[in-house]
Amino acid sequence: MNAKDMILISKASMYGIKAAIYLSKQVQGSYIPISNISKEINVPFHYLTKILQEMRKGNIIRSSKGIKGGVFLTKAPEDITLYEIIYAIENKNSFNKTNSEYFLEDVALDTSLQSIVANIQNYIKVILNNKTLDKLIN
């Protein structure tokens, strides 16, 4: 499948997942400077900082400021799902909108199409809830 044909997950969510995978490979509980993460996963520092702020609000990571500051995962990689990461980064918007708002904001959906869209959305949630970070690093 061509990357252009894949279902859209925001760039911010993809970067957040990359950062979480990187943090999964580090010593748990050790603060990793955001500048290191930015360089290692090739994401602009300021953009990554904003993404990590949302992940902190979602209790995915813990952060500390200062010379010895940085971030680390709040749970073991096997206990963090992709759904949790995306949910935190997207400020819950992606999963709280109704199907018609999320997929086709300007088009009124008939009942059969609403059902199909709802099934797709639920299927995606199931997949994201069943995929943990440890499965992506092994």
C-alpha positions as CSV (number, residue, x, y, z in Angstrom):
1,M,0.0,0.0,0.0
2,N,1.3,3.4,-0.9
3,A,1.7,5.9,2.0
4,K,-0.6,8.3,0.1
5,D,-3.4,5.8,0.2
6,M,-3.3,5.0,3.9
7,I,-5.8,6.2,6.5
8,L,-4.8,9.6,7.8
9,I,-3.3,9.9,11.3
10,S,-2.0,13.4,12.0
11,K,1.6,14.2,11.7
12,A,1.6,15.2,15.4
13,S,0.3,11.8,16.4
14,M,2.9,10.0,14.2
15,Y,5.6,12.1,15.8
16,G,4.2,11.4,19.3
17,I,4.3,7.6,18.6
18,K,7.9,7.9,17.3
19,A,8.9,9.8,20.4
20,A,7.1,7.1,22.6
21,I,8.9,4.3,20.8
22,Y,12.2,6.1,21.3
23,L,11.5,6.6,25.0
24,S,10.5,2.9,25.2
25,K,14.0,1.9,24.3
26,Q,15.6,4.1,27.1
27,V,16.0,3.3,30.8
28,Q,12.6,3.6,32.4
29,G,12.4,6.5,34.8
30,S,15.4,8.3,33.4
31,Y,14.8,11.7,32.1
32,I,15.7,12.0,28.4
33,P,16.3,15.6,27.1
34,I,13.8,16.6,24.5
35,S,16.6,17.9,22.3
36,N,18.0,14.3,22.2
37,I,14.7,12.9,21.2
38,S,14.2,15.6,18.6
39,K,17.6,14.8,17.0
40,E,17.1,11.0,17.2
41,I,13.7,10.9,15.6
42,N,14.3,13.9,13.3
43,V,11.4,16.1,14.5
44,P,11.7,19.8,15.0
45,F,12.4,20.6,18.6
46,H,9.6,23.2,19.2
47,Y,7.0,21.1,17.4
48,L,8.0,18.0,19.4
49,T,7.8,20.1,22.6
50,K,4.2,20.9,21.9
51,I,3.4,17.3,21.2
52,L,5.1,16.1,24.4
53,Q,3.1,18.7,26.4
54,E,-0.1,17.0,25.2
55,M,1.3,13.6,26.0
56,R,2.2,14.9,29.5
57,K,-1.4,16.1,30.0
58,G,-2.6,12.7,28.9
59,N,-0.3,11.1,31.5
60,I,1.8,9.2,28.9
61,I,5.0,10.9,29.9
62,R,6.4,12.8,32.9
63,S,8.5,15.8,32.4
64,S,11.0,17.9,34.3
65,K,12.6,21.2,33.5
66,G,16.2,22.2,34.0
67,I,19.6,21.0,33.1
68,K,18.9,17.4,34.1
69,G,15.3,17.6,32.9
70,G,13.6,15.9,30.1
71,V,10.8,13.3,29.7
72,F,10.2,9.6,30.4
73,L,7.2,7.3,30.0
74,T,4.9,7.0,33.0
75,K,4.2,3.3,32.3
76,A,6.0,0.3,30.8
77,P,5.8,0.1,27.0
78,E,3.5,-3.0,27.2
79,D,1.0,-0.8,29.2
80,I,0.8,2.1,26.7
81,T,-1.5,1.8,23.7
82,L,-1.4,3.7,20.4
83,Y,-5.0,4.8,21.2
84,E,-3.8,6.4,24.4
85,I,-1.1,8.3,22.7
86,I,-3.3,9.5,19.8
87,Y,-6.1,10.4,22.2
88,A,-3.8,12.6,24.3
89,I,-2.2,14.3,21.3
90,E,-5.4,15.0,19.4
91,N,-7.0,16.6,22.5
92,K,-9.6,13.9,22.3
93,N,-11.2,15.6,19.2
94,S,-10.6,12.7,16.8
95,F,-12.4,10.2,18.9
96,N,-15.2,12.4,20.3
97,K,-16.7,13.9,17.2
98,T,-19.7,12.1,15.7
99,N,-18.9,10.1,12.6
100,S,-20.5,12.6,10.3
101,E,-18.5,15.5,11.9
102,Y,-15.2,13.6,11.7
103,F,-15.4,12.0,8.3
104,L,-17.7,14.1,6.2
105,E,-18.3,17.4,8.0
106,D,-20.2,19.0,5.1
107,V,-22.1,16.0,3.9
108,A,-25.3,14.6,5.4
109,L,-24.8,10.9,5.7
110,D,-27.7,8.5,5.1
111,T,-28.2,5.8,7.8
112,S,-26.4,3.0,5.9
113,L,-23.3,5.1,5.4
114,Q,-23.4,6.3,9.0
115,S,-23.3,2.7,10.0
116,I,-20.4,1.8,7.8
117,V,-18.4,4.9,9.0
118,A,-19.2,4.0,12.7
119,N,-18.0,0.4,12.1
120,I,-14.8,1.7,10.6
121,Q,-14.2,4.1,13.4
122,N,-14.8,1.4,16.0
123,Y,-12.6,-1.0,14.2
124,I,-9.7,1.6,14.2
125,K,-10.2,2.1,17.9
126,V,-10.0,-1.6,18.6
127,I,-6.8,-1.9,16.6
128,L,-5.2,1.1,18.3
129,N,-6.2,-0.2,21.7
130,N,-4.7,-3.6,21.0
131,K,-1.3,-2.3,19.8
132,T,1.1,-1.4,22.6
133,L,4.5,0.2,22.3
134,D,6.3,-3.0,23.2
135,K,4.8,-4.6,20.1
136,L,6.3,-1.9,18.0
137,I,9.8,-2.1,19.4
138,N,10.2,-5.9,19.3
